[in-house]
Amino acid sequence: MTTKQALPVKQLSLEAFQEFGTYAPLTPPTATPLVAGDIISFWPDCGGVLTLGPSGSNQLSIGICQVKWRELKVDVCEYHTSTGEGILPLDGDIYLHVGRPTGDDTVPVDGLEIFYVPKGTVVLLKPGVWHHAPFAANPGETVNTVILLPQRTYANDCIVRTLETPVAFGE
C-alpha cells in the first residue's frame, strides 16, 4: 500500500465552495432581522435556503431566533397549518412552550406545556402545534436558536395570537 500525499485544507469562501454548494455564518447574523426587538430578534433566511430534492417546493429555510433572558411568562403563541418546524439551540439551554393543535385560532392556554431543551438538541414540532420564540433558560443569557422551516413560512403560514393574560412558568 502506498501513501498518497496529504490533501491540503482550503479556507472556506463562496468562490472556492460554489461548485459544491453554499454556506452562511449563522451567528452572529449580519443581515437586518425580520423581527428586531429588545428581547427577541429573528432572521428567517440568514443561513440560506437548502433545496431538498428536484421539486422547488422542497426548500428549507435556515434562520436564527436570538432570545435574551426575559420573564418566564408565555404571552404569545403561533402555529403553522401546513408544516412542522425545527428548533435547535446552539449556544445555551432554552425553555420551549407548546400546545396541541386546536384546529382553529384558539390558543389552548390551559393545555400549554413547557419543556427544558439543552443546547445542541433539535426539537421537531408537528404541523399545527402552538409555540413561539423560546426562552433563554439561564438569567442574563442570550441564546441563538436555529429555526428550520420551508421558505417564506412566516409570510404565508403563520398564525400568531397574543394571550389576554400571560401564563407564568418556572421550575
DSSP file (Angstrom, degrees, kcal/mol; ACC not computed):
  #  RESIDUE AA STRUCTURE BP1 BP2  ACC     N-H-->O    O-->H-N    N-H-->O    O-->H-N    TCO  KAPPA ALPHA  PHI   PSI    X-CA   Y-CA   Z-CA
    1    1 A M              0   0    0      0, 0.0     2,-0.3     0, 0.0     0, 0.0   0.000 360.0 360.0 360.0 129.5    0.0    0.0    0.0
    2    2 A T        -     0   0    0      1,-0.0     2,-0.5     0, 0.0     0, 0.0  -0.725 360.0-124.6 -98.9 149.8    1.4    3.4   -1.0
    3    3 A T        -     0   0    0     -2,-0.3     2,-0.2     3,-0.0     3,-0.1  -0.803  22.9-144.5 -93.9 126.7    0.8    6.6    0.9
    4    4 A K        -     0   0    0     -2,-0.5     2,-0.1     1,-0.1     3,-0.1  -0.521  31.0 -91.2 -84.8 157.2   -0.7    9.4   -1.0
    5    5 A Q        -     0   0    0     -2,-0.2    -1,-0.1     1,-0.1     2,-0.0  -0.425  52.8 -98.8 -64.3 141.6    0.3   13.0   -0.4
    6    6 A A        -     0   0    0      1,-0.1    -1,-0.1    -2,-0.1    -3,-0.0  -0.335  37.4-113.6 -64.4 141.2   -2.0   14.7    2.2
    7    7 A L        -     0   0    0      1,-0.1     2,-0.1    -3,-0.1    -1,-0.1  -0.533  32.4-115.7 -73.7 140.5   -4.8   16.8    0.8
    8    8 A P        -     0   0    0      0, 0.0     2,-0.5     0, 0.0    -1,-0.1  -0.468  22.2-122.8 -75.3 150.5   -4.4   20.5    1.5
    9    9 A V        -     0   0    0     -2,-0.1     2,-0.3     0, 0.0     0, 0.0  -0.830  28.6-149.8 -92.6 127.2   -7.1   22.2    3.7
   10   10 A K        -     0   0    0     -2,-0.5     2,-0.3     1,-0.0     0, 0.0  -0.688  17.1-112.0 -98.6 150.4   -8.7   25.1    2.0
   11   11 A Q        -     0   0    0     -2,-0.3     2,-0.4     1,-0.1     5,-0.1  -0.639  40.5-110.8 -74.5 134.1  -10.1   28.2    3.5
   12   12 A L        +     0   0    0     -2,-0.3     2,-0.3     4,-0.1    -1,-0.1  -0.543  53.9 151.5 -70.9 123.6  -13.9   28.3    3.2
   13   13 A S     >  -     0   0    0     -2,-0.4     4,-2.0     1,-0.1     5,-0.2  -0.975  55.2-115.9-146.7 156.0  -15.0   31.0    0.7
   14   14 A L  H  > S+     0   0    0     -2,-0.3     4,-1.4     1,-0.2     7,-0.2   0.900 116.4  50.0 -59.8 -40.7  -18.0   31.4   -1.6
   15   15 A E  H  4 S+     0   0    0      1,-0.2     4,-0.3     2,-0.2     3,-0.3   0.930 113.7  43.3 -64.3 -46.7  -15.8   31.3   -4.6
   16   16 A A  H  4 S+     0   0    0      1,-0.2    -1,-0.2    -5,-0.1     3,-0.2   0.784 122.4  38.7 -70.7 -26.9  -13.9   28.2   -3.6
   17   17 A F  H >X S+     0   0    0     -4,-2.0     3,-2.2     1,-0.1     4,-1.5   0.540  83.4  99.3-102.4  -8.7  -17.0   26.3   -2.5
   18   18 A Q  T 3< S+     0   0    0     -4,-1.4    -1,-0.1     1,-0.3    -2,-0.1   0.773  78.1  59.7 -56.5 -30.9  -19.6   27.4   -5.1
   19   19 A E  T 34 S+     0   0    0     -4,-0.3    -1,-0.3    -3,-0.2    -2,-0.1   0.776 114.3  37.0 -65.9 -25.2  -19.1   24.1   -7.1
   20   20 A F  T <4 S-     0   0    0     -3,-2.2     2,-0.3     1,-0.3    -2,-0.2   0.652 125.6 -80.2-102.4 -20.1  -20.2   22.1   -4.1
   21   21 A G     <  -     0   0    0     -4,-1.5     2,-0.3    -7,-0.2    -1,-0.3  -0.985  50.8 -79.0 154.5-146.7  -22.9   24.4   -2.6
   22   22 A T        -     0   0    0     -2,-0.3     2,-0.3    -3,-0.1    -8,-0.0  -0.856  29.8-161.5-144.2 177.5  -23.0   27.4   -0.4
   23   23 A Y        -     0   0    0     -2,-0.3    25,-0.0     2,-0.0    -6,-0.0  -0.970   2.6-164.5-157.1 166.5  -22.7   28.4    3.3
   24   24 A A        -     0   0    0     -2,-0.3     2,-0.4    23,-0.1    -2,-0.0  -0.947  29.3-114.1-156.7 137.2  -23.5   31.2    5.6
   25   25 A P        -     0   0    0      0, 0.0     5,-0.3     0, 0.0    -2,-0.0  -0.597  25.2-165.2 -70.8 130.3  -22.4   32.1    9.1
   26   26 A L        +     0   0    0     -2,-0.4    20,-0.1     1,-0.2    21,-0.1   0.828  58.3  79.6 -87.7 -33.9  -25.4   31.7   11.5
   27   27 A T  S    S+     0   0    0      1,-0.3    -1,-0.2     2,-0.1     3,-0.0  -0.990  99.5  15.6-130.9 133.6  -24.0   33.6   14.5
   28   28 A P  S    S-     0   0    0      0, 0.0    -1,-0.3     0, 0.0   116,-0.0   0.626  91.6-138.6 -79.6 144.3  -23.9   36.4   14.7
   29   29 A P        -     0   0    0      0, 0.0    -3,-0.1     0, 0.0    -2,-0.1  -0.335  12.3-163.9 -61.8 145.8  -26.4   37.1   11.9
   30   30 A T        +     0   0    0     -5,-0.3    -4,-0.1    16,-0.1    -3,-0.0   0.635  58.2  82.9-108.5 -18.0  -25.3   40.1    9.7
   31   31 A A  S    S-     0   0    0      1,-0.1    15,-0.0    15,-0.0     0, 0.0  -0.237  94.0 -83.4 -80.7 173.5  -28.4   40.9    7.8
   32   32 A T        -     0   0    0      1,-0.1    -1,-0.1     2,-0.0    -2,-0.1  -0.653  52.5-120.1 -75.1 128.8  -31.3   43.1    9.0
   33   33 A P        -     0   0    0      0, 0.0    10,-0.3     0, 0.0     3,-0.2  -0.348   0.6-136.8 -71.5 152.1  -33.7   41.0   11.1
   34   34 A L  S    S+     0   0    0      8,-2.2     2,-0.5     1,-0.3     9,-0.2   0.883 103.3  31.2 -68.5 -40.5  -37.3   40.5   10.1
   35   35 A V  E    S-A   42   0A   0      7,-1.6     7,-2.6     2,-0.0     2,-0.5  -0.987  73.7-179.4-118.7 123.1  -38.1   41.0   13.8
   36   36 A A  E     +A   41   0A   0     -2,-0.5     2,-0.2     5,-0.2     5,-0.2  -0.859  19.6 149.8-126.7  96.5  -35.8   43.3   15.8
   37   37 A G        -     0   0    0      3,-1.4    -2,-0.0    -2,-0.5     0, 0.0  -0.684  58.5-107.7-119.7 174.2  -36.8   43.6   19.4
   38   38 A D  S    S+     0   0    0     -2,-0.2     3,-0.1     1,-0.1    -1,-0.1   0.812 119.2  18.1 -68.4 -30.3  -35.1   44.2   22.7
   39   39 A I  S    S+     0   0    0      1,-0.3    29,-2.2    28,-0.1     2,-0.4   0.778 128.7  38.3-110.5 -41.5  -35.6   40.6   23.7
   40   40 A I  E     + B   0  67A   0     27,-0.2    -3,-1.4     2,-0.0     2,-0.3  -0.963  57.3 174.3-122.0 128.6  -36.4   38.6   20.6
   41   41 A S  E     -AB  36  66A   0     25,-2.2    25,-2.7    -2,-0.4     2,-0.4  -0.979  10.6-163.9-128.4 146.0  -34.8   39.1   17.1
   42   42 A F  E     -AB  35  65A   0     -7,-2.6    -8,-2.2    -2,-0.3    -7,-1.6  -0.984  16.7-175.7-139.8 126.7  -35.4   36.8   14.1
   43   43 A W  E >   - B   0  64A   0     21,-2.8    21,-2.3    -2,-0.4     3,-0.7  -0.939  12.6-168.4-114.7 101.9  -33.6   36.4   10.9
   44   44 A P  T 3  S+     0   0    0      0, 0.0   105,-0.2     0, 0.0     3,-0.1   0.814  80.7  18.7 -68.5 -32.0  -35.7   33.9    8.8
   45   45 A D  T >  S+     0   0    0     16,-0.1     3,-2.0     1,-0.1    18,-0.2   0.083  79.6 122.7-126.5  24.8  -33.2   33.1    6.0
   46   46 A C  T <  S+     0   0    0     -3,-0.7    17,-0.2     1,-0.3   -16,-0.1   0.756  79.5  49.9 -65.9 -22.4  -29.8   34.1    7.3
   47   47 A G  T 3  S-     0   0    0     15,-3.1    -1,-0.3     1,-0.4    16,-0.2   0.389 115.2-117.8 -93.0   3.6  -28.4   30.6    6.8
   48   48 A G    <   -     0   0    0     -3,-2.0    14,-2.3    14,-0.4     2,-0.4  -0.399  32.1 -69.5  92.9-172.3  -29.7   30.4    3.2
   49   49 A V  E     -C   61   0A   0     12,-0.2     2,-0.5    -2,-0.1    12,-0.2  -0.992  38.2-153.5-127.4 129.2  -32.2   28.1    1.6
   50   50 A L  E     -C   60   0A   0     10,-3.1    10,-3.4    -2,-0.4     2,-0.5  -0.904   9.6-142.5-107.5 124.2  -31.5   24.4    1.0
   51   51 A T  E     -C   59   0A   0     -2,-0.5     8,-0.2     8,-0.2     5,-0.1  -0.766  10.6-163.6 -86.1 124.7  -33.2   22.6   -1.8
   52   52 A L        -     0   0    0      6,-3.5     7,-0.1    -2,-0.5    -1,-0.1  -0.111  61.0 -25.4-103.0  34.9  -34.0   19.1   -0.6
   53   53 A G  S    S-     0   0    0      1,-0.1     5,-0.1     5,-0.1    -1,-0.0  -0.911  90.6 -53.7 148.9-174.1  -34.7   17.4   -4.0
   54   54 A P  S    S+     0   0    0      0, 0.0     2,-0.4     0, 0.0    -1,-0.1   0.726 103.7  86.1 -71.2 -21.6  -35.8   18.1   -7.5
   55   55 A S  S >  S-     0   0    0      1,-0.1     3,-1.7    -3,-0.1    -3,-0.2  -0.641  72.6-142.1 -84.3 134.6  -39.1   19.9   -6.6
   56   56 A G  T 3  S+     0   0    0     -2,-0.4     3,-0.2     1,-0.3    -1,-0.1   0.635  98.5  69.7 -66.6 -12.9  -38.8   23.6   -6.0
   57   57 A S  T 3  S+     0   0    0      1,-0.2     2,-0.6    93,-0.0    -1,-0.3   0.529  81.4  76.8 -83.2  -4.0  -41.4   23.2   -3.2
   58   58 A N    <   +     0   0    0     -3,-1.7    -6,-3.5    -5,-0.1     2,-0.5  -0.396  63.8 137.8-100.9  55.0  -38.8   21.3   -1.0
   59   59 A Q  E     -C   51   0A   0     -2,-0.6    92,-1.6    -8,-0.2     2,-0.5  -0.900  39.2-154.7-109.2 124.6  -36.8   24.3    0.1
   60   60 A L  E     -CD  50 150A   0    -10,-3.4   -10,-3.1    -2,-0.5     2,-0.4  -0.845   6.5-150.6 -99.4 122.6  -35.6   24.5    3.7
   61   61 A S  E     -CD  49 149A   0     88,-4.1    88,-1.8    -2,-0.5     2,-0.6  -0.785   5.8-152.2 -92.3 134.5  -35.0   28.0    5.1
   62   62 A I  E     + D   0 148A   0    -14,-2.3   -15,-3.1    -2,-0.4   -14,-0.4  -0.925  27.2 164.3-111.2 111.7  -32.4   28.2    7.8
   63   63 A G  E     - D   0 147A   0     84,-2.9    84,-2.5    -2,-0.6     2,-0.4  -0.676  30.7-127.8-121.7 174.6  -32.9   31.1   10.2
   64   64 A I  E     -BD  43 146A   0    -21,-2.3   -21,-2.8    82,-0.2     2,-0.6  -0.993   9.5-166.4-126.5 130.7  -31.8   32.3   13.6
   65   65 A C  E     -BD  42 145A   0     80,-2.8    80,-2.1    -2,-0.4     2,-0.6  -0.976  14.1-162.7-111.6 116.0  -34.1   33.3   16.5
   66   66 A Q  E     -BD  41 144A   0    -25,-2.7   -25,-2.2    -2,-0.6     2,-0.4  -0.884   9.2-174.1-104.2 121.4  -32.0   35.1   19.1
   67   67 A V  E     -BD  40 143A   0     76,-2.6    76,-3.0    -2,-0.6     2,-0.3  -0.948  11.4-155.1-120.9 135.3  -33.6   35.4   22.6
   68   68 A K  E     - D   0 142A   0    -29,-2.2    68,-0.4    -2,-0.4    74,-0.2  -0.692  45.0 -78.1 -97.3 157.4  -32.3   37.3   25.6
   69   69 A W        +     0   0    0     72,-1.8     2,-0.3    -2,-0.3    -1,-0.1  -0.280  63.6 165.4 -53.5 135.4  -33.3   36.3   29.1
   70   70 A R        -     0   0    0     66,-0.4    -1,-0.0    -3,-0.1    -3,-0.0  -0.944  45.2 -64.9-147.1 168.2  -36.8   37.5   29.9
   71   71 A E        -     0   0    0     -2,-0.3     2,-2.2     1,-0.1     0, 0.0  -0.262  54.8-113.0 -55.2 139.9  -39.5   37.0   32.5
   72   72 A L  S    S+     0   0    0     97,-0.1    97,-2.3     2,-0.1     2,-0.4  -0.477  74.1 122.2 -82.9  73.5  -40.8   33.4   32.3
   73   73 A K  E     -G  168   0B   0     -2,-2.2     2,-0.6    95,-0.2    95,-0.3  -0.990  57.8-137.3-137.2 125.3  -44.3   34.3   31.1
   74   74 A V  E     +G  167   0B   0     93,-3.2    93,-2.4    -2,-0.4     3,-0.1  -0.725  38.3 152.4 -81.1 120.6  -45.9   33.0   27.9
   75   75 A D  E     +     0   0B   0     -2,-0.6    88,-2.6     1,-0.3     2,-0.3   0.479  58.7  43.1-126.0  -9.8  -47.7   35.9   26.2
   76   76 A V  E     -G  162   0B   0     86,-0.2     2,-0.3    57,-0.1    -1,-0.3  -0.997  57.0-179.2-139.7 142.4  -47.6   35.0   22.5
   77   77 A C  E     +G  161   0B   0     84,-2.6    84,-3.3    -2,-0.3     2,-0.3  -0.973   3.1 179.2-136.7 153.4  -48.3   31.8   20.6
   78   78 A E  E     -GH 160 131B   0     53,-3.4    53,-2.3    -2,-0.3     2,-0.3  -0.946   4.1-170.5-143.7 163.3  -48.2   30.9   16.9
   79   79 A Y  E     -G  159   0B   0     80,-1.6    80,-2.5    -2,-0.3     2,-0.4  -0.977  18.5-134.1-151.0 164.7  -48.7   27.8   14.7
   80   80 A H        -     0   0    0     -2,-0.3    48,-2.5    49,-0.3    49,-0.2  -0.986  10.0-155.1-121.6 128.2  -48.2   26.8   11.1
   81   81 A T  S    S+     0   0    0     -2,-0.4    -1,-0.1     1,-0.2    77,-0.1   0.837  88.4  28.8 -74.3 -32.7  -51.0   24.9    9.4
   82   82 A S  S    S+     0   0    0     75,-0.1     2,-0.3     2,-0.1    -1,-0.2   0.373 115.6  44.0-115.6   4.7  -49.1   23.0    6.7
   83   83 A T        -     0   0    0     -3,-0.1    45,-0.5    74,-0.1    -3,-0.3  -0.992  62.5-131.0-148.6 154.4  -45.6   22.4    8.1
   84   84 A G        -     0   0    0     -2,-0.3     2,-0.3    43,-0.2    42,-0.2  -0.232  28.7-132.8 -84.3-173.6  -43.7   21.4   11.2
   85   85 A E  E     -E  125   0A   0     40,-1.3    40,-3.3    64,-0.1     2,-0.4  -0.995   2.0-141.3-147.4 139.3  -40.7   23.4   12.5
   86   86 A G  E     -EF 124 148A   0     62,-2.4    62,-2.5    -2,-0.3     2,-0.4  -0.860  16.7-171.9-101.2 137.9  -37.2   22.5   13.6
   87   87 A I  E     +EF 123 147A   0     36,-2.6    36,-2.9    -2,-0.4    60,-0.2  -0.993   7.2 173.7-132.8 122.5  -35.7   24.3   16.7
   88   88 A L  E     - F   0 146A   0     58,-2.3    58,-2.9    -2,-0.4     2,-0.4  -0.885  21.5-147.7-135.8 101.5  -32.1   23.9   17.6
   89   89 A P  E     - F   0 145A   0      0, 0.0    31,-3.6     0, 0.0    32,-0.3  -0.549  15.9-173.7 -69.9 126.3  -30.5   25.9   20.4
   90   90 A L  S    S+     0   0    0     54,-3.0    55,-0.1    -2,-0.4     3,-0.1   0.901  71.7  15.1 -87.8 -45.0  -26.8   26.5   19.5
   91   91 A D  S    S+     0   0    0     53,-0.8     2,-0.3     1,-0.1    51,-0.1   0.141 121.7  19.7-128.7  19.9  -25.1   28.2   22.5
   92   92 A G  S    S-     0   0    0     52,-0.2    28,-0.2    49,-0.1     2,-0.2  -0.957  78.8 -89.2-175.2 164.4  -27.4   27.9   25.5
   93   93 A D        -     0   0    0     -2,-0.3    44,-2.3    26,-0.1    45,-0.4  -0.513  43.0-163.7 -83.1 153.7  -30.3   26.0   27.0
   94   94 A I  E     -IJ 117 136C   0     23,-2.6    23,-3.3    42,-0.2     2,-0.4  -0.890  21.6-132.1-133.2 162.7  -33.9   27.1   26.4
   95   95 A Y  E     -IJ 116 135C   0     40,-2.4    40,-2.6    -2,-0.3     2,-0.5  -0.951  26.2-163.6-106.8 138.2  -37.4   26.6   27.6
   96   96 A L  E     -I  115   0C   0     19,-2.6    19,-2.4    -2,-0.4     2,-0.4  -0.988   5.8-152.0-126.1 125.5  -40.0   25.9   24.8
   97   97 A H  E     +I  114   0C   0     -2,-0.5    35,-0.5    17,-0.2     2,-0.3  -0.803  21.3 173.9 -97.2 139.7  -43.7   26.3   25.3
   98   98 A V  E     -I  113   0C   0     15,-2.6    15,-2.8    -2,-0.4     2,-0.3  -0.968  15.0-168.1-141.5 154.4  -46.0   24.1   23.2
   99   99 A G  B     -K  130   0D   0     31,-1.7    31,-2.2    -2,-0.3    13,-0.1  -0.993  33.6-100.2-142.1 147.0  -49.7   23.4   22.9
  100  100 A R        -     0   0    0     -2,-0.3    11,-0.1    11,-0.3    28,-0.1  -0.265  52.2 -87.6 -62.4 149.7  -51.6   20.7   21.0
  101  101 A P        -     0   0    0      0, 0.0    28,-0.1     0, 0.0    -1,-0.1  -0.309  37.8-169.0 -56.7 140.8  -53.2   21.7   17.7
  102  102 A T        -     0   0    0      2,-0.4     3,-0.1    26,-0.4    27,-0.1   0.569  32.2-125.1-109.6 -14.1  -56.7   23.1   18.1
  103  103 A G  S    S+     0   0    0      1,-0.3     2,-0.2    25,-0.2    25,-0.0   0.449  87.9  50.4  80.9  -2.0  -57.9   23.1   14.6
  104  104 A D  S    S-     0   0    0      2,-0.2    -2,-0.4     0, 0.0    -1,-0.3  -0.790 104.7 -82.6-147.3-168.3  -58.8   26.8   14.9
  105  105 A D  S    S+     0   0    0     -2,-0.2     2,-0.6    -3,-0.1    -2,-0.0   0.106  85.3 115.7 -93.9  23.2  -57.1   30.0   16.0
  106  106 A T        -     0   0    0     55,-0.0    -2,-0.2     2,-0.0    -4,-0.0  -0.838  64.1-134.4 -97.1 117.9  -57.8   29.5   19.7
  107  107 A V        -     0   0    0     -2,-0.6     2,-2.2     1,-0.1     3,-0.2  -0.524  15.8-129.3 -68.3 130.5  -54.6   29.0   21.9
  108  108 A P    >   +     0   0    0      0, 0.0     3,-1.8     0, 0.0     4,-0.5  -0.453  38.9 170.6 -79.8  70.1  -55.1   26.1   24.2
  109  109 A V  G >  S+     0   0    0     -2,-2.2     3,-1.2     1,-0.3    54,-0.0   0.873  73.9  48.6 -52.9 -45.7  -54.0   28.2   27.3
  110  110 A D  G 3  S+     0   0    0      1,-0.2    -1,-0.3    -3,-0.2    -3,-0.0   0.669 113.5  49.3 -70.6 -14.7  -55.0   25.5   29.8
  111  111 A G  G <  S+     0   0    0     -3,-1.8   -11,-0.3   -11,-0.1    -1,-0.2   0.319  79.1 126.9-106.9   7.6  -53.1   22.9   27.8
  112  112 A L    <   -     0   0    0     -3,-1.2     2,-0.3    -4,-0.5   -13,-0.2  -0.380  39.6-164.8 -65.3 143.4  -49.8   24.7   27.3
  113  113 A E  E     -I   98   0C   0    -15,-2.8   -15,-2.6    -2,-0.1     2,-0.4  -0.955   9.8-144.0-129.2 150.5  -46.7   22.8   28.4
  114  114 A I  E     -I   97   0C   0     -2,-0.3     2,-0.4   -17,-0.2   -17,-0.2  -0.946  15.0-168.6-116.9 132.7  -43.1   23.9   29.0
  115  115 A F  E     -I   96   0C   0    -19,-2.4   -19,-2.6    -2,-0.4     2,-0.5  -0.966  20.0-133.9-123.6 139.9  -40.1   21.9   28.1
  116  116 A Y  E     -I   95   0C   0     -2,-0.4   -21,-0.2   -21,-0.2   -23,-0.0  -0.802  25.2-168.0 -86.4 125.5  -36.4   22.4   29.0
  117  117 A V  E     -I   94   0C   0    -23,-3.3   -23,-2.6    -2,-0.5    20,-0.1  -0.958  12.6-139.9-121.0 113.2  -34.3   21.9   25.9
  118  118 A P    >   -     0   0    0      0, 0.0     3,-1.5     0, 0.0   -25,-0.1  -0.370  36.5 -89.4 -69.1 149.5  -30.5   21.6   26.4
  119  119 A K  T 3  S+     0   0    0      1,-0.2   -29,-0.2   -31,-0.1   -26,-0.1  -0.243 114.6  31.9 -56.2 146.1  -28.2   23.3   23.8
  120  120 A G  T 3  S+     0   0    0    -31,-3.6     2,-0.5     1,-0.2    -1,-0.2   0.493  90.9 119.2  83.2   3.8  -27.4   21.1   20.8
  121  121 A T    <   -     0   0    0     -3,-1.5     2,-0.4   -32,-0.3    -1,-0.2  -0.905  55.1-145.2-105.8 122.7  -30.8   19.3   21.0
  122  122 A V        -     0   0    0     -2,-0.5     2,-0.4   -34,-0.2   -34,-0.2  -0.727   9.9-161.5 -89.6 134.5  -33.0   19.6   17.9
  123  123 A V  E     -E   87   0A   0    -36,-2.9   -36,-2.6    -2,-0.4     2,-0.6  -0.954   1.8-159.2-112.2 131.1  -36.8   19.7   18.5
  124  124 A L  E     -E   86   0A   0     -2,-0.4     2,-0.3   -38,-0.2   -38,-0.2  -0.935   9.7-156.6-115.1 110.1  -39.1   18.9   15.6
  125  125 A L  E     -E   85   0A   0    -40,-3.3   -40,-1.3    -2,-0.6     3,-0.1  -0.605  14.4-125.3 -85.6 144.2  -42.6   20.3   16.0
  126  126 A K    >   -     0   0    0     -2,-0.3     3,-1.6   -42,-0.2   -46,-0.2  -0.463  42.7 -81.2 -79.1 157.6  -45.5   18.8   14.2
  127  127 A P  T 3  S+     0   0    0      0, 0.0   -43,-0.2     0, 0.0   -46,-0.2  -0.312 116.1  23.6 -56.8 142.4  -47.8   21.0   12.0
  128  128 A G  T 3  S+     0   0    0    -48,-2.5   -26,-0.4   -45,-0.5     2,-0.3   0.280  83.5 139.2  86.6 -10.8  -50.4   22.9   14.0
  129  129 A V    <   -     0   0    0     -3,-1.6   -49,-0.3   -49,-0.2    -1,-0.3  -0.525  53.4-126.4 -72.1 127.4  -48.5   22.8   17.3
  130  130 A W  B     +K   99   0D   0    -31,-2.2   -31,-1.7    -2,-0.3     2,-0.3  -0.511  52.5 127.0 -71.8 139.8  -48.8   26.1   19.1
  131  131 A H  B     -H   78   0B   0    -53,-2.3   -53,-3.4   -33,-0.2     2,-0.3  -0.925  29.9-167.9-169.0-176.6  -45.4   27.6   20.1
  132  132 A H        -     0   0    0    -35,-0.5   -35,-0.2    -2,-0.3   -55,-0.1  -0.925  52.7 -27.6-167.1-168.7  -43.4   30.8   19.8
  133  133 A A  S    S-     0   0    0     -2,-0.3   -36,-0.2     1,-0.1   -57,-0.1  -0.215  71.8-115.3 -52.9 137.5  -39.9   32.1   20.4
  134  134 A P        -     0   0    0      0, 0.0     2,-0.4     0, 0.0   -38,-0.2  -0.132  22.6-118.1 -69.2 172.2  -38.1   30.1   23.1
  135  135 A F  E     -J   95   0C   0    -40,-2.6   -40,-2.4   -68,-0.1     2,-0.2  -0.931  24.3-113.7-110.9 135.0  -36.9   31.5   26.4
  136  136 A A  E     -J   94   0C   0     -2,-0.4   -66,-0.4   -68,-0.4   -42,-0.2  -0.528  25.7-147.3 -62.0 132.4  -33.3   31.6   27.5
  137  137 A A  S    S+     0   0    0    -44,-2.3   -43,-0.2    -2,-0.2    -1,-0.1   0.674  75.5  60.8 -81.9 -17.3  -33.1   29.2   30.4
  138  138 A N  S >  S-     0   0    0    -45,-0.4     3,-2.1     1,-0.0   -69,-0.1  -0.940  91.6-107.4-119.2 130.4  -30.4   31.0   32.4
  139  139 A P  T 3  S+     0   0    0      0, 0.0     3,-0.1     0, 0.0    -2,-0.1  -0.187 103.0  16.0 -52.4 136.8  -30.7   34.5   33.7
  140  140 A G  T 3  S+     0   0    0      1,-0.3     2,-0.2    -4,-0.1   -72,-0.0   0.320  98.4 126.5  84.7  -8.2  -28.5   37.0   31.8
  141  141 A E    <   -     0   0    0     -3,-2.1   -72,-1.8   -73,-0.1     2,-0.4  -0.491  47.3-154.9 -86.3 152.7  -28.0   34.7   28.8
  142  142 A T  E     -D   68   0A   0    -74,-0.2     2,-0.4    -2,-0.2   -74,-0.2  -0.998  18.2-162.3-118.0 129.4  -28.6   35.4   25.1
  143  143 A V  E     -D   67   0A   0    -76,-3.0   -76,-2.6    -2,-0.4     2,-0.5  -0.948  11.7-149.3-120.0 131.6  -29.3   32.2   23.1
  144  144 A N  E     -D   66   0A   0     -2,-0.4   -54,-3.0   -78,-0.2   -53,-0.8  -0.873  20.1-169.8 -96.0 124.8  -29.1   31.8   19.3
  145  145 A T  E     -DF  65  89A   0    -80,-2.1   -80,-2.8    -2,-0.5     2,-0.3  -0.966  19.2-131.3-121.7 127.1  -31.5   29.1   18.1
  146  146 A V  E     -DF  64  88A   0    -58,-2.9   -58,-2.3    -2,-0.5     2,-0.5  -0.602  20.7-158.3 -74.2 133.6  -31.6   27.7   14.6
  147  147 A I  E     -DF  63  87A   0    -84,-2.5   -84,-2.9    -2,-0.3     2,-0.6  -0.976   3.1-162.8-116.3 124.5  -35.1   27.7   13.1
  148  148 A L  E     +DF  62  86A   0    -62,-2.5   -62,-2.4    -2,-0.5   -86,-0.2  -0.934  27.9 138.9-113.3 116.0  -35.8   25.3   10.2
  149  149 A L  E     -D   61   0A   0    -88,-1.8   -88,-4.1    -2,-0.6   -64,-0.1  -0.967  58.2 -84.3-147.0 157.6  -38.9   25.9    8.1
  150  150 A P  E >   -D   60   0A   0      0, 0.0     3,-1.6     0, 0.0   -90,-0.2  -0.406  69.2 -82.0 -59.5 147.0  -39.9   25.9    4.5
  151  151 A Q  T 3  S+     0   0    0    -92,-1.6   -92,-0.1     1,-0.2  -106,-0.0  -0.223 112.2  10.6 -55.2 138.3  -39.0   29.1    2.8
  152  152 A R  T >> S+     0   0    0     -3,-0.1     4,-1.6     1,-0.1     3,-1.1   0.594  79.0 137.6  70.1  16.6  -41.4   32.0    3.3
  153  153 A T  H <> S+     0   0    0     -3,-1.6     4,-2.8     1,-0.3     3,-0.2   0.893  70.5  56.1 -57.0 -39.7  -43.5   30.2    6.0
  154  154 A Y  H 34 S+     0   0    0      1,-0.2    -1,-0.3     2,-0.2     4,-0.2   0.719 110.0  46.2 -68.9 -17.8  -43.6   33.4    8.1
  155  155 A A  H <4 S+     0   0    0     -3,-1.1    -1,-0.2     2,-0.1    -2,-0.2   0.753 129.7  17.6 -90.9 -27.0  -45.1   35.3    5.1
  156  156 A N  H  < S+     0   0    0     -4,-1.6    -2,-0.2    -3,-0.2    -3,-0.2   0.457 128.3  32.5-130.5   0.9  -47.8   32.7    4.2
  157  157 A D  S  < S+     0   0    0     -4,-2.8     2,-0.4    -5,-0.2   -74,-0.1  -0.271  79.2 109.0-155.6  61.6  -48.4   30.2    7.0
  158  158 A C        -     0   0    0     -4,-0.2     2,-0.6   -78,-0.1   -78,-0.2  -0.882  38.6-170.4-144.6 108.5  -48.0   31.7   10.4
  159  159 A I  E     -G   79   0B   0    -80,-2.5   -80,-1.6    -2,-0.4     2,-0.4  -0.892  14.0-169.9-101.0 119.9  -51.0   32.4   12.7
  160  160 A V  E     -G   78   0B   0     -2,-0.6     2,-0.4   -82,-0.2   -82,-0.2  -0.915   6.3-176.6-116.0 135.0  -49.9   34.5   15.8
  161  161 A R  E     -G   77   0B   0    -84,-3.3   -84,-2.6    -2,-0.4     2,-0.5  -0.996  17.9-143.7-132.3 136.7  -52.0   35.2   18.8
  162  162 A T  E     -G   76   0B   0     -2,-0.4   -86,-0.2   -86,-0.2     2,-0.2  -0.848  28.0-122.9 -95.1 131.6  -51.3   37.4   21.9
  163  163 A L  E     -     0   0B   0    -88,-2.6    -1,-0.0    -2,-0.5    -2,-0.0  -0.506   5.0-140.5 -75.5 139.8  -52.7   36.0   25.1
  164  164 A E  E    S+     0   0B   0      1,-0.3    -1,-0.1    -2,-0.2   -89,-0.0   0.908  97.5  26.4 -63.7 -41.3  -55.1   38.2   27.1
  165  165 A T  E    S-     0   0B   0     -3,-0.0    -1,-0.3   -91,-0.0   -91,-0.1  -0.973  91.7-127.5-124.7 115.3  -53.5   37.0   30.3
  166  166 A P  E     -     0   0B   0      0, 0.0     2,-0.6     0, 0.0   -91,-0.2  -0.244  19.4-130.8 -59.7 150.1  -49.8   35.8   30.2
  167  167 A V  E     -G   74   0B   0    -93,-2.4   -93,-3.2   -58,-0.0     2,-0.1  -0.919  18.3-147.2-108.6 115.3  -49.1   32.4   31.7
  168  168 A A  E     +G   73   0B   0     -2,-0.6     2,-0.3   -95,-0.3   -95,-0.2  -0.447  20.9 175.4 -78.2 152.1  -46.2   32.3   34.1
  169  169 A F        +     0   0    0    -97,-2.3     2,-0.3    -2,-0.1   -97,-0.1  -0.946   7.3 152.2-147.2 169.0  -44.0   29.2   34.4
  170  170 A G              0   0    0     -2,-0.3   -56,-0.1   -56,-0.0    -2,-0.0  -0.930 360.0 360.0 175.0 167.3  -40.8   28.1   36.3
  171  171 A E              0   0    0     -2,-0.3    -1,-0.0     0, 0.0     0, 0.0   0.479 360.0 360.0 -79.9 360.0  -39.1   25.1   37.7
